[in-house]
Amino acid sequence: MGEVMMGLHAISQGEPSRREHRTLTPTEWLAACSMAAIGGMLPTLSRIAGSYVTNPASPLPQLGLLVGLAIFALIGIVLCIAFRQTDLKQALIVGISAPGIVTNIVGGISDGQLPQPGEAVANVSEEGIEFESSLIPNLILTTPALAQDTGTLKTGSREAIIQYSQRGLATSEAVKVYAKTRNPRVTPYLGILGRASTVTLPEDTTALLFRSSTLDKTVDVPDEGSFVLQISTTSRATAGKDFLWALGQRRSGSIVELDVDVVKAWD
């Protein structure tokens, strides 16, 4: 009875029946935001640690990885502030959930860009016939016999046997191969650099052009007859690729070197 009377007395004196939100101190905000930032980086750090445990010889991360980690930490802090999480355990959980927002978006974009098996598109331009294909990235496509209809591409009995090898990080970059002819306005597209293949060349081919997003190299070839090329590419870690690695994609390198040797020529 006495407790009831005390409660009624408190209400009559204007004591709030519910606890109001108090203003958080800077120290509390700093601790919570720091924990959320750590949580934002934990999933990526765990995945990276696992990759180095599996392959200790992998090259060290580039600056782009640190940028990705900073973005995840920032997202964790923003979510922590938005939900007013002062409890350190809850702030850590909120931070851990932050990378899922970005990785799901990046994963969806990557899935949408996967090549559809069997698709091929031929484009005719002033550069000659450009035959794009998404069949298999490591494949050299023989130039199709569509040149007879356009009159821009001369094919003959000349062949280039291309032997291909890769060094360094795995890469998904496509290296396109073009034939440079005596006519500067005609640059026939031959296909995508592969492990080993035979390509039919225009008779007036003077050089081969190898081009990717990070590479542009022209190699002189014999003016007559067929020949064999030994091609080796080197892929290294770059800031841009490691940034995508931090955002959820598989780690890959950018092609920075392409070495070519003509090992045999015959008529």
C-alpha positions as CSV (number, residue, x, y, z in Angstrom):
1,M,0.0,0.0,0.0
2,G,2.8,2.3,0.8
3,E,4.5,1.7,-2.6
4,V,1.3,2.5,-4.4
5,M,1.0,5.7,-2.5
6,M,4.6,6.6,-3.4
7,G,3.9,5.9,-7.1
8,L,0.8,8.1,-7.1
9,H,2.7,10.8,-5.4
10,A,5.5,10.7,-8.0
11,I,2.9,11.0,-10.8
12,S,1.3,13.9,-9.1
13,Q,4.7,15.6,-8.9
14,G,5.0,15.3,-12.8
15,E,7.6,12.4,-12.9
16,P,7.6,11.0,-16.4
17,S,6.2,7.5,-16.7
18,R,8.7,6.6,-19.5
19,R,12.4,7.2,-19.7
20,E,13.2,9.9,-22.3
21,H,16.2,9.6,-24.7
22,R,19.2,11.1,-23.2
23,T,21.9,13.0,-25.1
24,L,24.8,10.7,-25.8
25,T,28.3,11.8,-24.7
26,P,31.0,12.2,-27.4
27,T,32.9,9.2,-25.8
28,E,29.8,7.0,-26.2
29,W,29.4,8.0,-29.8
30,L,33.1,7.5,-30.5
31,A,33.1,4.0,-29.0
32,A,29.9,2.9,-30.8
33,C,31.0,4.3,-34.2
34,S,34.5,2.8,-33.9
35,M,32.9,-0.6,-33.2
36,A,30.5,-0.2,-36.2
37,A,33.5,0.7,-38.4
38,I,35.4,-2.4,-37.3
39,G,32.3,-4.5,-37.9
40,G,32.0,-3.0,-41.4
41,M,35.5,-4.2,-42.3
42,L,35.4,-7.6,-40.6
43,P,33.7,-9.6,-43.4
44,T,36.1,-8.3,-46.0
45,L,39.2,-8.8,-43.8
46,S,38.1,-12.3,-43.0
47,R,37.7,-13.2,-46.7
48,I,41.1,-11.6,-47.5
49,A,42.7,-13.5,-44.6
50,G,41.3,-16.7,-45.9
51,S,42.7,-16.1,-49.4
52,Y,46.2,-15.5,-48.0
53,V,46.0,-18.6,-45.9
54,T,45.1,-20.6,-49.0
55,N,47.7,-19.0,-51.2
56,P,50.4,-17.3,-49.1
57,A,52.3,-16.3,-52.3
58,S,49.6,-13.9,-53.5
59,P,50.9,-10.4,-54.0
60,L,50.2,-7.8,-51.4
61,P,47.0,-5.7,-51.5
62,Q,47.0,-2.5,-53.5
63,L,45.7,0.9,-52.4
64,G,42.2,0.1,-53.9
65,L,41.6,-2.5,-51.2
66,L,42.1,0.1,-48.5
67,V,39.6,2.4,-50.2
68,G,37.1,-0.4,-50.2
69,L,37.6,-1.1,-46.5
70,A,37.2,2.6,-45.8
71,I,33.9,2.6,-47.6
72,F,32.6,-0.3,-45.6
73,A,33.7,1.3,-42.3
74,L,31.9,4.5,-43.3
75,I,28.7,2.7,-44.1
76,G,28.9,0.9,-40.7
77,I,29.2,4.3,-39.0
78,V,26.3,5.8,-40.9
79,L,24.1,2.8,-39.9
80,C,25.2,3.1,-36.3
81,I,24.2,6.7,-36.2
82,A,21.0,6.2,-38.0
83,F,19.8,3.5,-35.6
84,R,21.3,5.2,-32.5
85,Q,23.2,2.1,-31.5
86,T,25.1,2.9,-28.3
87,D,25.5,-0.7,-27.2
88,L,28.9,-1.9,-28.4
89,K,27.7,-5.4,-29.3
90,Q,24.7,-4.1,-31.3
91,A,27.0,-1.5,-33.0
92,L,29.3,-4.3,-34.1
93,I,26.4,-6.3,-35.5
94,V,25.1,-3.3,-37.4
95,G,28.6,-2.7,-38.8
96,I,28.9,-6.4,-40.0
97,S,25.7,-6.1,-41.9
98,A,26.9,-3.0,-43.8
99,P,29.1,-4.8,-46.5
100,G,26.2,-7.0,-47.5
101,I,24.5,-3.9,-49.0
102,V,27.4,-3.3,-51.4
103,T,28.5,-6.8,-52.1
104,N,24.9,-7.8,-53.1
105,I,24.8,-4.9,-55.6
106,V,28.2,-5.7,-57.0
107,G,27.4,-9.4,-57.2
108,G,24.2,-8.7,-59.1
109,I,26.0,-6.5,-61.6
110,S,28.6,-9.2,-62.2
111,D,26.0,-11.8,-62.7
112,G,24.2,-9.6,-65.2
113,Q,27.4,-9.3,-67.2
114,L,28.1,-13.0,-67.5
115,P,28.4,-14.0,-71.2
116,Q,25.6,-16.1,-72.6
117,P,27.0,-19.3,-74.2
118,G,26.8,-19.4,-77.9
119,E,26.2,-15.7,-78.6
120,A,28.1,-14.1,-81.3
121,V,27.7,-10.8,-83.1
122,A,29.3,-9.6,-86.4
123,N,29.8,-5.9,-87.0
124,V,31.0,-4.5,-90.3
125,S,32.7,-1.1,-90.1
126,E,35.5,0.9,-91.8
127,E,37.9,-1.2,-89.7
128,G,36.8,-4.3,-91.6
129,I,34.9,-7.1,-90.0
130,E,34.7,-7.2,-86.2
131,F,33.5,-10.5,-84.9
132,E,32.7,-10.3,-81.2
133,S,32.1,-13.6,-79.3
134,S,31.4,-14.6,-75.8
135,L,31.7,-18.3,-76.4
136,I,34.9,-18.9,-74.4
137,P,37.3,-16.1,-73.4
138,N,40.4,-18.2,-74.1
139,L,39.8,-18.8,-77.7
140,I,41.0,-17.4,-81.0
141,L,38.2,-17.2,-83.5
142,T,39.0,-17.7,-87.2
143,T,38.0,-14.7,-89.3
144,P,34.7,-15.6,-90.9
145,A,34.2,-15.7,-94.7
146,L,32.0,-12.6,-94.6
147,A,34.6,-10.5,-96.3
148,Q,33.5,-11.4,-99.7
149,D,30.3,-9.4,-99.1
150,T,32.0,-6.3,-97.8
151,G,35.2,-6.2,-100.0
152,T,37.2,-4.8,-97.0
153,L,38.9,-7.9,-95.8
154,K,41.2,-10.1,-97.9
155,T,41.8,-13.6,-96.6
156,G,44.2,-16.1,-98.0
157,S,46.3,-19.1,-97.1
158,R,48.5,-17.2,-94.6
159,E,48.2,-18.6,-91.0
160,A,49.4,-17.5,-87.6
161,I,49.8,-20.3,-85.0
162,I,49.5,-18.6,-81.6
163,Q,50.8,-20.3,-78.5
164,Y,49.6,-18.5,-75.4
165,S,50.6,-18.6,-71.7
166,Q,49.8,-16.5,-68.7
167,R,51.8,-15.5,-65.6
168,G,50.8,-13.8,-62.4
169,L,47.3,-13.3,-61.1
170,A,44.4,-14.9,-62.9
171,T,42.7,-12.4,-65.1
172,S,39.3,-12.2,-66.9
173,E,40.5,-9.4,-69.2
174,A,40.0,-10.2,-72.9
175,V,43.0,-9.4,-75.2
176,K,41.6,-8.7,-78.6
177,V,43.7,-9.4,-81.7
178,Y,43.6,-7.3,-84.8
179,A,45.5,-7.6,-88.1
180,K,47.1,-4.4,-89.3
181,T,47.2,-4.3,-93.1
182,R,48.8,-2.1,-95.8
183,N,45.6,-0.2,-95.9
184,P,45.6,1.9,-92.7
185,R,41.7,2.2,-92.8
186,V,41.3,-1.6,-92.6
187,T,42.1,-3.3,-89.3
188,P,40.3,-6.7,-89.3
189,Y,39.4,-8.1,-85.9
190,L,40.7,-11.7,-85.6
191,G,39.4,-12.8,-82.2
192,I,40.4,-13.1,-78.5
193,L,43.8,-14.3,-77.5
194,G,43.8,-17.9,-76.4
195,R,46.1,-20.7,-75.3
196,A,46.8,-22.2,-78.7
197,S,45.1,-21.7,-82.0
198,T,45.5,-21.1,-85.7
199,V,44.3,-17.9,-87.3
200,T,43.8,-17.2,-91.0
201,L,45.2,-13.8,-91.9
202,P,44.6,-11.3,-94.7
203,E,47.4,-11.6,-97.3
204,D,48.5,-8.0,-96.8
205,T,48.9,-8.3,-93.0
206,T,52.0,-6.5,-91.8
207,A,51.5,-6.6,-88.0
208,L,49.2,-7.8,-85.3
209,L,47.7,-5.5,-82.7
210,F,47.0,-6.8,-79.2
211,R,44.6,-4.6,-77.2
212,S,42.9,-4.8,-73.8
213,S,41.7,-2.2,-71.3
214,T,45.3,-1.9,-69.9
215,L,47.4,-3.0,-72.9
216,D,48.0,-1.8,-76.5
217,K,50.9,-3.5,-78.3
218,T,51.7,-3.8,-82.0
219,V,54.0,-6.7,-83.2
220,D,55.5,-6.8,-86.6
221,V,55.0,-10.1,-88.5
222,P,56.6,-11.6,-91.6
223,D,55.3,-10.0,-94.8
224,E,54.9,-13.4,-96.5
225,G,54.1,-16.9,-95.5
226,S,52.7,-18.4,-92.3
227,F,54.4,-18.2,-88.9
228,V,54.3,-19.2,-85.2
229,L,54.0,-16.7,-82.3
230,Q,54.8,-17.5,-78.7
231,I,52.9,-15.1,-76.6
232,S,53.1,-14.7,-72.8
233,T,51.2,-12.2,-70.7
234,T,51.9,-11.0,-67.2
235,S,49.0,-10.0,-64.9
236,R,49.6,-8.0,-61.7
237,A,47.5,-6.6,-58.9
238,T,46.3,-3.1,-59.5
239,A,44.4,-0.5,-57.3
240,G,41.3,-0.7,-59.5
241,K,41.1,-4.5,-59.4
242,D,41.8,-4.8,-55.7
243,F,39.0,-2.2,-55.1
244,L,36.6,-4.5,-56.8
245,W,38.1,-7.4,-54.8
246,A,37.2,-5.5,-51.6
247,L,33.6,-4.9,-52.9
248,G,33.0,-8.7,-53.3
249,Q,34.4,-9.7,-56.7
250,R,37.0,-12.4,-57.1
251,R,40.6,-11.2,-57.0
252,S,42.1,-10.8,-60.5
253,G,44.9,-8.9,-62.1
254,S,45.4,-6.5,-64.9
255,I,47.5,-7.5,-67.9
256,V,50.6,-5.2,-67.8
257,E,53.0,-7.0,-70.1
258,L,52.8,-8.9,-73.3
259,D,55.9,-10.6,-74.8
260,V,55.8,-12.0,-78.3
261,D,58.5,-14.1,-80.2
262,V,58.3,-15.2,-83.8
263,V,59.7,-18.7,-83.5
264,K,59.2,-20.0,-87.1
265,A,58.1,-18.8,-90.5
266,W,57.5,-20.7,-93.6
267,D,56.0,-20.1,-97.1
